[in-house]
């Protein structure tokens, strides 16, 4: 069964340091999403890509967060500098056109100390 | 505020009983809904979906009901098993402009199954 791959699974970083997460979507899925999930809450969209283009980054804190999907396949989400409040699960998902076939990866658990 | 919410934050059922998890949504333009199961430390796992042109869809031991009149979604799990214990999220796909749409999640319901 096809999966969305994410790495690392866990990351501990000190505040003010830079951190990056990687995602490889399901082959053929043109749409890629990054979500942040705070413990006890539902995932919240950070950024959405259609191929290599950003179609929605309205909830991305652009002063410290950046995301790219240069070749329209895998994607990287970066935080610099990390803050204590960034501790959360970062989830990547991909989907077919129209939002169907939404599939999530296992996520990266970030702890900022 | 969030357009998708859940009526009950926690639900405890006896093994073998049926479970019903409810969800309210507020966006009439939503055309697609998904239920996810999330176990501790893992990403959301797809359970079942339904498009807005349907009012019921069945899977293996699960049924999703959609009532567009009152903007209500429910997940029914038959013969609930200990392995069903998890947090369940409903999500609605909202399209805006030319966007493919993205999922808006509620806060989740924690299902606990007692043996």
Boltz contact constraints between the chains, C-beta under 6 A:
constraints:
  - contact:
      token1: [A, 31]
      token2: [B, 100]
      max_distance: 6.0
  - contact:
      token1: [A, 41]
      token2: [B, 107]
      max_distance: 6.0
  - contact:
      token1: [A, 42]
      token2: [B, 89]
      max_distance: 6.0
  - contact:
      token1: [A, 42]
      token2: [B, 105]
      max_distance: 6.0
  - contact:
      token1: [A, 42]
      token2: [B, 106]
      max_distance: 6.0
  - contact:
      token1: [A, 42]
      token2: [B, 107]
      max_distance: 6.0
  - contact:
      token1: [A, 42]
      token2: [B, 108]
      max_distance: 6.0
  - contact:
      token1: [A, 43]
      token2: [B, 105]
      max_distance: 6.0
  - contact:
      token1: [A, 45]
      token2: [B, 102]
      max_distance: 6.0
  - contact:
      token1: [A, 48]
      token2: [B, 102]
      max_distance: 6.0
  - contact:
      token1: [A, 55]
      token2: [B, 99]
      max_distance: 6.0
  - contact:
      token1: [A, 91]
      token2: [B, 43]
      max_distance: 6.0
  - contact:
      token1: [A, 99]
      token2: [B, 93]
      max_distance: 6.0
  - contact:
      token1: [A, 99]
      token2: [B, 100]
      max_distance: 6.0
  - contact:
      token1: [A, 99]
      token2: [B, 101]
      max_distance: 6.0
  - contact:
      token1: [A, 104]
      token2: [B, 43]
      max_distance: 6.0
  - contact:
      token1: [A, 104]
      token2: [B, 44]
      max_distance: 6.0
  - contact:
      token1: [A, 105]
      token2: [B, 43]
      max_distance: 6.0
  - contact:
      token1: [A, 106]
      token2: [B, 42]
      max_distance: 6.0
  - contact:
      token1: [A, 106]
      token2: [B, 43]
      max_distance: 6.0
  - contact:
      token1: [A, 107]
      token2: [B, 43]
      max_distance: 6.0
